[in-house]
């Protein structure tokens, strides 16, 4: 007897117990197949992001730190700063950046989700000012 049966006096309502064992078709198997098919649709647009050593990237700034560090508030505040050069790949999804002296108190290893590829152009560069860490 399972703990659920002891507590509630009936079998656990999982997909495997939705039908009686005497029936030839299990509905739980169909539910599992449907969920696997839906998962396969979700993975179609996923792509792994990788950078090479020496690439330049922008660093994402979290929303609550924008006001403190850059003095801007609202939707026109910078979302990314940089560009910074990648100096080392630390793990499968982590990179070490060469940061400016103003950002020396910040740990220089970042997850790939915090980085955006830099495409050359002087209008893209936003330098940090008045950084308070």
CORTA-V725721 format. One record per pair of residues at least 24 apart in sequence whose ideal C-beta (glycine too) atoms are under 10 Angstrom apart, sorted by the first residue. I is the first residue (numbers start at 1). J is the second residue. Records with the same first field share a line. If there is no record, write none. Layout:
I = J ; J
//
This chain:
48 = 92 ; 93 ; 112
49 = 93 ; 112 ; 113 ; 115 ; 116 ; 117
50 = 89 ; 92 ; 93 ; 95 ; 112
51 = 86 ; 89 ; 95 ; 112 ; 115 ; 117 ; 118
52 = 86 ; 89 ; 95
53 = 85 ; 86 ; 87 ; 88 ; 89 ; 95 ; 96
54 = 85 ; 86 ; 87
55 = 83 ; 84 ; 85 ; 86 ; 95 ; 115 ; 117 ; 118
56 = 82 ; 83 ; 84 ; 85 ; 86 ; 97 ; 98 ; 117 ; 118 ; 119 ; 120 ; 124
57 = 82 ; 83 ; 84 ; 85 ; 86 ; 95 ; 97 ; 110 ; 112 ; 114 ; 115 ; 116 ; 117 ; 118
58 = 82 ; 83 ; 84 ; 114 ; 115 ; 116 ; 117 ; 118 ; 119 ; 124 ; 125 ; 126
59 = 83 ; 84 ; 97 ; 99 ; 103 ; 106 ; 108 ; 110 ; 114 ; 115 ; 116 ; 128
60 = 110 ; 111 ; 113 ; 114 ; 115 ; 116
61 = 114 ; 126 ; 128
62 = 114
65 = 131 ; 132 ; 133
68 = 130 ; 131 ; 132 ; 133
69 = 102 ; 103 ; 128 ; 129 ; 130 ; 131 ; 132 ; 133
70 = 126 ; 128 ; 129 ; 130 ; 131
71 = 129 ; 130
78 = 126 ; 127 ; 128
79 = 116 ; 126
80 = 114 ; 115 ; 116 ; 118 ; 124 ; 126
81 = 125 ; 126 ; 127 ; 128 ; 131
82 = 115 ; 116 ; 118 ; 124 ; 125 ; 126 ; 127 ; 128
83 = 116 ; 117 ; 118 ; 119 ; 120 ; 124 ; 125 ; 126
84 = 108 ; 110 ; 115 ; 118
85 = 118
86 = 110 ; 115
99 = 128
100 = 127 ; 128 ; 131
101 = 131
102 = 127 ; 128 ; 129 ; 130 ; 131 ; 133
103 = 128 ; 131 ; 133
104 = 131 ; 133
105 = 131 ; 132 ; 133
106 = 131 ; 133
//
